[in-house]
Amino acid sequence: MESLIHFLENTVLTDVVSICTFLLEMAGIIVLMTTSVKCFIKWLQKKSHIQLDLAHGTALALTFKMGGEVLRTVVVREWQELGILGAIILLRAALTIMLHWEIKNEEEVLDNEKMKELKKY
């Protein structure tokens, strides 16, 4: 029975976590790349609100990437590895917070511009 538990823990759990982590990381990369391409096309077309769209996409991509890092902590065996993962999670969380702050400020600017336009009429 112990060998079965050891096998499940070391092989199956590690493989499942690795696959799920890979999928989350890929989802983050795909979101970031598609957002970047869409925003670049909008930039070429001289459209507005590109920064807001890019910030939303980047925040979503970081959320997927952070999910992968959190999932990776399940199979961590050493304190040093846990420290590195913790630092990565903190950096990505800080980036996400800054992006959400930027999104909030950009949306406020857009709302103020809309209000000014409405007051003109």
N, C-alpha and C positions, 0 to 999 in steps of 0.2 A: 504493500500500500504506500509506503514511504517513497519507494522508487517511482511510483506513478505520480505522486504529488510533486516530487522533484522534477520529473520529466515535464509535467504540465506547466510548472512554474518557470523552469529555465528554457524550455523550448517553445511550447505553444504560446504562453503569455508574451514572451519576447518577440516571437514572430508576429503575433496579432498586433501588438503595440507598434512594432516597426512598420507594418503595412498601413495601419491607421495613421500613424505619424506622417508617413510618406504622402498619403492621400490628402491630409490636411495641409501639409506644406505645398503640395502641388496646387491645391485649390487656392491658396494664398498667392502663389506665383501667377496662376491663370487670371485671377481677379486683378492683380496689379498690372499685368501686361495688357489685358483688354482695356482696362481703364486708361492706361497710358496711351495706347493707340487711339482710343476714342477722343481723348483730350487733345492729342496732337492734331488729329483731323479737325477738331473744332477750332484749334488755334490757327491752323492754315486757312480756315474759312472765316477767320476774324470774328468768331462768336464770343459771347460774354459768358461769365460765370464758370469759366474753365477751372479756376482755382478751387471752387467749391466742389465741383464734380471730382476733381483729382483728389482732393482731401477725403471725400466720402469713400472713394475706391481704395485709397491707401489705408484708411482706418479699417475697412472691411478686410483687406488683405492681411494687415497686421493682426487682426483678431483670429483669422485662420492660423497664421503662423504661431501666435501665442498659444492657441489650442494644441497645436502639435508639440510645443515645448512642455506644456503642462502634462500632456499624455506621456511624453518621454520620461517624466519623473517617476512613473510607475515602475520602470525597470532599472532605475539607478541603483548601483551597488556600492559606490564609494562616495565619501563626503566631498572630495575634490570635484567630482563630476556633478554632484548636487549643487555645489557652490557656483559652478560655471553655469548650470541651467538656471539657477536662481538669478544670477546676474543678467542673463539673456532675457528672462521673463521681466525683470525690473526695467531694463532698457526698453523693451517693446511696450510695456505698460506706460512708461513715461512718454514714449513717442505717440501712443494712442491718445493719452490725455492731452498732449499738446495739439494733436490734430483735431480733437473734438473742441478744444478751446478756439482754434482757428476757424473751424466750421461755424461755431456759434457766433463769433465776431463777424465773419463774412455774411452770415444770414442776417445779422442785425443791420449791417451796412446796406444790404439789398432791401430789407424792409423799410429802412429810412429813405432810400431812394424812391421806392414805390410810393411812400406817403407824400414825399415832395412832389412827385408827378401828379398824384391825385389832387393835391392842394392847388395846383396850377389851374385845374379845371373847376 
